[in-house]
């Protein structure tokens, strides 16, 4: 069988259309939603991500702000950037681009953020809201994957979902999001990782299999049940080449699969802007 593609572009555009309407309503009230980014170091992939986020802001009608910190500047420079965005009334939501170089403490800076301006949904307060099923910004890649599944009519209720990876930015919040109550959720979720023996015993039972481990081509066809829906959420850069967790040959056994390029990336950015607009709406009540 040849798998159908879970292309992120149409999903992101649908989300962006809705976001653009909400931006228009805010502007009518004299509010221009603003997204800030803090880029630490000179990693080309991170710089590319940040550039793409600002381009999308322009496309949707958000203002955008960027602070760049040299790799040798030290933690205090990152702390000062966080404090600056916390104070700035024109910045409604912002992110610290991850990963940061050695010598910087991402978690310390994250904890210092104003939770109301956490556009990535990664602040401990907002992850706690996700656990408690309270309203708040949801981590962008998991939210994008959930929205993608809904866009293509893939029901998660009662389905056996296996998430390969347990990281705080993708694997863990993904499992919480899909196992919570409500539309696009209500799944039976199992979280496994690269150190689980006989990993394929778990993955071959999955109706929906989500790679979130950050190891190139980690998920291969022999690990996938015929007809499963397979999403590659984790990525790795090899020079300038993007490598997903899921080997492209998995498309020979899956019913749906994300492409190597244009999968979850566009939806992640769309969710980031949606979180920022929601923060602006919340501020004006």
C-alpha positions as CSV (number, residue, x, y, z in Angstrom):
1,X,0.0,0.0,0.0
2,X,1.1,3.6,-0.5
3,X,0.3,5.8,2.5
4,X,-1.5,9.0,2.1
5,X,0.4,12.1,3.2
6,X,-0.3,14.1,6.3
7,X,0.8,17.4,4.9
8,X,1.1,20.2,7.4
9,X,0.7,23.0,4.9
10,X,-3.1,22.8,4.5
11,X,-3.5,22.4,8.2
12,X,-1.3,25.4,9.0
13,X,-3.1,27.5,6.4
14,X,-6.5,26.6,7.9
15,X,-5.3,27.6,11.4
16,X,-3.7,30.7,10.0
17,X,-7.0,31.8,8.4
18,X,-8.7,31.6,11.7
19,X,-5.8,33.3,13.5
20,X,-5.9,36.1,10.9
21,X,-9.6,36.8,11.6
22,X,-8.8,37.0,15.3
23,X,-6.0,39.4,14.7
24,X,-8.3,41.6,12.7
25,X,-10.8,41.7,15.6
26,X,-7.9,42.6,18.0
27,X,-6.7,45.3,15.7
28,X,-10.2,46.8,15.6
29,X,-9.9,47.2,19.3
30,X,-6.5,48.9,18.9
31,X,-4.4,45.8,19.9
32,X,-1.7,44.5,17.7
33,X,-0.7,41.0,19.0
34,X,3.1,40.6,19.2
35,X,5.3,37.5,19.3
36,X,8.8,37.7,20.6
37,X,11.7,35.3,20.1
38,X,15.0,34.9,22.0
39,X,17.7,33.3,19.9
40,X,20.8,32.2,21.7
41,X,23.9,31.4,19.7
42,X,24.4,31.0,16.0
43,X,23.0,27.5,15.2
44,X,21.8,27.7,11.6
45,X,18.8,25.4,12.1
46,X,17.6,27.5,15.1
47,X,18.1,30.7,13.2
48,X,16.1,29.3,10.3
49,X,13.2,28.4,12.6
50,X,13.2,31.9,14.1
51,X,13.3,33.5,10.7
52,X,10.3,31.3,9.5
53,X,8.3,32.3,12.6
54,X,8.8,36.0,11.9
55,X,7.8,35.5,8.2
56,X,4.6,33.8,9.3
57,X,3.9,36.6,11.8
58,X,4.0,39.0,8.8
59,X,1.7,36.7,6.8
60,X,-0.9,36.6,9.6
61,X,-0.7,40.2,10.8
62,X,1.2,39.9,14.0
63,X,4.0,42.2,15.1
64,X,7.3,40.4,15.9
65,X,10.3,41.1,18.0
66,X,13.6,39.3,18.3
67,X,16.5,39.4,20.7
68,X,19.7,37.7,19.7
69,X,22.3,36.6,22.3
70,X,25.8,35.6,21.4
71,X,26.9,32.1,22.4
72,X,29.6,33.5,24.7
73,X,27.3,36.1,26.5
74,X,26.4,34.0,29.5
75,X,23.2,33.2,31.4
76,X,22.7,36.7,32.7
77,X,22.2,38.0,29.2
78,X,19.4,35.4,28.7
79,X,17.8,36.3,32.0
80,X,17.8,40.0,31.0
81,X,16.2,39.2,27.7
82,X,13.4,37.2,29.5
83,X,12.9,40.2,31.9
84,X,12.7,42.6,28.9
85,X,10.0,40.6,27.2
86,X,8.1,40.1,30.5
87,X,8.0,43.9,30.9
88,X,7.2,44.8,27.2
89,X,3.5,45.5,26.7
90,X,3.8,45.1,23.0
91,X,5.0,41.4,23.4
92,X,1.9,39.3,24.2
93,X,3.7,36.0,23.9
94,X,7.3,34.9,23.4
95,X,9.6,31.9,23.2
96,X,13.2,31.0,24.0
97,X,14.4,29.1,20.9
98,X,15.4,25.6,22.0
99,X,18.0,24.1,22.2
100,X,20.4,26.7,23.7
101,X,24.2,26.3,23.6
102,X,26.2,24.8,26.4
103,X,26.6,27.2,29.3
104,X,23.0,28.4,29.3
105,X,20.3,27.0,31.5
106,X,17.1,26.8,29.5
107,X,14.9,25.6,32.3
108,X,16.0,28.4,34.6
109,X,15.1,31.0,32.0
110,X,11.8,29.2,31.2
111,X,10.8,29.3,34.9
112,X,11.5,33.1,34.9
113,X,9.1,33.7,32.1
114,X,5.7,35.3,32.7
115,X,3.4,32.2,32.3
116,X,0.8,34.4,30.6
117,X,3.4,35.2,27.8
118,X,4.6,31.6,27.4
119,X,3.8,31.1,23.7
120,X,5.3,27.6,23.6
121,X,3.2,26.3,26.5
122,X,6.3,24.9,28.3
123,X,6.3,26.9,31.5
124,X,5.7,24.6,34.5
125,X,2.5,26.5,35.3
126,X,1.1,25.8,31.8
127,X,2.2,22.2,31.7
128,X,0.4,21.9,35.0
129,X,-2.8,23.3,33.4
130,X,-2.5,20.6,30.7
131,X,-2.3,17.9,33.4
132,X,-5.4,19.4,35.1
133,X,-7.2,19.9,31.8
134,X,-7.5,23.6,32.5
135,X,-7.4,26.3,29.7
136,X,-3.9,27.5,28.8
137,X,-1.3,27.5,26.0
138,X,-0.6,23.9,24.8
139,X,2.9,23.0,23.6
140,X,3.0,23.8,19.9
141,X,4.2,20.6,18.3
142,X,1.7,18.3,20.2
143,X,-1.1,20.7,19.5
144,X,-0.2,20.8,15.8
145,X,-0.2,17.0,15.6
146,X,-3.6,16.8,17.3
147,X,-5.0,19.5,14.9
148,X,-3.4,17.6,11.9
149,X,-5.1,14.4,12.9
150,X,-8.5,16.1,13.2
151,X,-8.0,18.0,9.9
152,X,-7.6,14.7,8.0
153,X,-10.5,13.0,9.8
154,X,-8.4,10.6,11.9
155,X,-10.4,9.8,15.0
156,X,-8.4,9.3,18.2
157,X,-11.2,8.3,20.6
158,X,-10.6,4.8,21.9
159,X,-7.6,4.3,19.5
160,X,-4.4,2.7,20.6
161,X,-1.8,5.5,20.4
162,X,1.9,4.8,21.0
163,X,4.3,7.8,21.5
164,X,7.9,6.9,21.1
165,X,9.8,9.5,23.2
166,X,9.3,11.1,26.7
167,X,10.7,14.6,26.4
168,X,9.0,17.6,28.0
169,X,8.5,19.5,24.7
170,X,6.8,16.7,22.7
171,X,6.5,13.1,24.0
172,X,5.1,13.8,27.5
173,X,2.7,16.6,26.5
174,X,1.6,14.7,23.5
175,X,0.5,11.8,25.7
176,X,-1.3,14.1,28.0
177,X,-3.1,15.9,25.2
178,X,-4.4,12.7,23.5
179,X,-5.4,11.0,26.7
180,X,-7.4,13.9,28.0
181,X,-11.1,14.2,27.6
182,X,-12.6,15.8,24.6
183,X,-12.6,16.1,20.8
184,X,-9.3,14.9,19.3
185,X,-8.4,13.0,22.4
186,X,-9.9,10.2,24.5
187,X,-7.2,7.8,23.3
188,X,-5.5,4.9,25.0
189,X,-1.9,6.2,25.1
190,X,1.3,4.3,25.8
191,X,4.6,6.2,26.1
192,X,7.8,4.3,25.3
193,X,11.4,5.3,24.5
194,X,14.7,4.1,23.1
195,X,15.7,2.2,26.3
196,X,12.6,0.0,26.4
197,X,13.4,-3.6,25.5
198,X,11.4,-5.2,22.7
199,X,10.1,-1.7,21.7
200,X,8.5,-3.1,18.5
201,X,6.2,-5.2,20.7
202,X,4.5,-1.9,21.6
203,X,4.8,0.0,18.4
204,X,3.3,-2.8,16.3
205,X,0.1,-2.6,18.4
206,X,-0.4,1.1,17.6
207,X,-3.3,2.4,15.5
208,X,-1.5,5.7,15.7
209,X,2.2,5.8,16.1
210,X,4.0,9.1,16.9
211,X,7.8,9.5,16.7
212,X,9.0,11.9,19.4
213,X,12.5,10.5,20.1
214,X,14.8,12.7,18.0
215,X,16.8,9.9,16.5
216,X,17.0,9.8,12.7
217,X,15.0,7.0,10.9
218,X,14.5,5.3,14.3
219,X,11.0,3.9,13.3
220,X,11.3,1.4,10.5
221,X,8.6,-0.6,8.7
222,X,9.1,-3.7,10.8
223,X,8.0,-1.7,13.8
224,X,4.7,-0.6,12.3
225,X,1.3,-2.3,12.1
226,X,-0.1,-2.5,8.6
227,X,-2.5,0.4,8.0
228,X,-1.3,2.4,11.0
229,X,-1.2,6.2,11.0
230,X,2.4,7.3,11.5
231,X,3.5,10.8,12.5
232,X,7.1,11.9,12.8
233,X,7.2,14.7,15.4
234,X,10.9,14.4,16.3
235,X,13.5,15.7,13.9
236,X,17.3,15.9,13.7
237,X,19.5,18.1,11.6
238,X,22.5,16.5,9.7
239,X,24.2,19.6,8.4
240,X,21.4,21.3,6.5
241,X,19.4,18.1,5.9
242,X,16.4,17.5,8.1
243,X,16.0,13.9,9.2
244,X,12.7,12.7,10.8
245,X,12.3,10.0,13.4
246,X,10.3,7.9,10.9
247,X,12.1,6.3,8.0
248,X,10.4,7.2,4.7
249,X,10.0,3.5,3.8
250,X,7.4,3.2,6.6
251,X,5.0,4.7,3.9
252,X,4.9,1.3,2.4
253,X,3.0,-0.2,5.3
254,X,1.2,2.8,6.9
255,X,-2.2,4.2,5.8
256,X,-1.1,7.8,6.6
257,X,2.3,9.3,7.1
258,X,3.9,12.7,7.5
259,X,6.3,13.7,4.7
260,X,10.0,14.3,5.4
261,X,9.5,18.0,4.7
262,X,6.3,19.9,5.3
263,X,4.8,17.7,8.0
264,X,4.6,18.9,11.6
265,X,6.8,22.0,11.1
266,X,4.2,24.3,9.6
267,X,1.6,23.2,12.1
268,X,4.0,23.9,15.0
269,X,4.5,27.5,13.8
270,X,0.7,28.0,13.3
271,X,0.1,26.9,16.9
272,X,2.7,29.3,18.2
273,X,0.9,32.2,16.6
274,X,-2.5,30.9,17.8
275,X,-1.1,30.8,21.4
276,X,0.2,34.4,21.0
277,X,-3.2,35.7,19.8
278,X,-5.0,33.9,22.6
279,X,-2.6,35.6,25.1
280,X,-3.5,39.0,23.6
281,X,-7.2,38.2,23.7
282,X,-6.9,37.2,27.3
283,X,-5.1,40.4,28.3
284,X,-7.9,42.6,27.0
285,X,-10.5,40.3,28.6
